[in-house]
């Protein structure tokens, strides 16, 4: 099993030391989020400060950027990192697209499929000189003169993973992407009964082996060296569960446990500004369904129970504000847990 963590995104001056510390500790990857800050800039800094750790957006929002823009910044990061950058994309929900980014909304499944196909067409053009001729319902790319083709010094093309929640997006991820980034608002039951069958069907549709497709995330990890630290992170996770549970797109997770009414209640509270009361609505049983919780000396079997056999990569920290603090020996113990994923399929 692979372990990734976050780095500070509030000030780029803090990135070099943080990235080097993550690499020295033995983490497999660094992940940035698109919340308060741009997800690409910290990874550009981290690429120059590290040598071997994987760098990934987890995730960058897709529809607020043209596939050409995403292709360009991804290519530059892939080159700067010596092939260590992985593009993680997600659609975000309709209100954020329309009201936060002023982006017209269309059904996200077909659009995201085209987005991924367009990225690959652009990269094939840059890698091999193949004529750029992508024409879809949402995106058209037919112009690429030598003046706009970036240098190509690193073998291959970047890998792309995709956030997915519902059945359509899960199918798109399995059929078009190199991996899926599961939302942290998730449970083992929902993963086993809903997510894995959808991924398996999508992979079968295109004749891909599960061993070449990476599943990341799918829950929270709340751990630390002592009970006090664990308690603090656990309560942070409790709030996040309340926050995510208020969003209708995530109601199916609650429905899998017969708690649809809780989602409706949380949604009502957010619409009435009761943000500071969300955590109090989340009972301990739901908290433990969504998270592996325990001190460093007891967390490994809990991670195996919660994620084992499904998630190939877990995230030691769920936000840029709470850095993963797993010591090297703990990381090594988690990395010994078996994983289905063996490596990305060659392009």
Buried (B, 14 or more C-beta within 10 A) or exposed (E): BBBBBBBBBEEBEBBBEBBBBBBEBBBBBBBBBBEEBBBBBBBBBBBEBBEEBBBBBBBBBBBBBBBBEBBBBBBBBBBBBEBBBBBBBBBBBEEBBEEEEEBEBEEBBBBBBBBBBBBBBBBBBBBEEEEBEBEBEBBEBEEBEEEEBEEBEBEEBBBBBBBBBBBBBBBBBBBBBBBBBBBBBBBBEBBEEBBBEBBEBBBEEEEBEBEBBBBBBBBBBBBBBEEEBBEEBBBBBBBBBBBBBBBEBBBBBBEBBEBEEBBBBBBEBBEEEBEEEBBEBBEEEBBBBBBBBBBBEEBBEBBBEBBBBBBBBBBBBBBBEBBBBBEEEBBEBBBEBEBBBEEBEEE
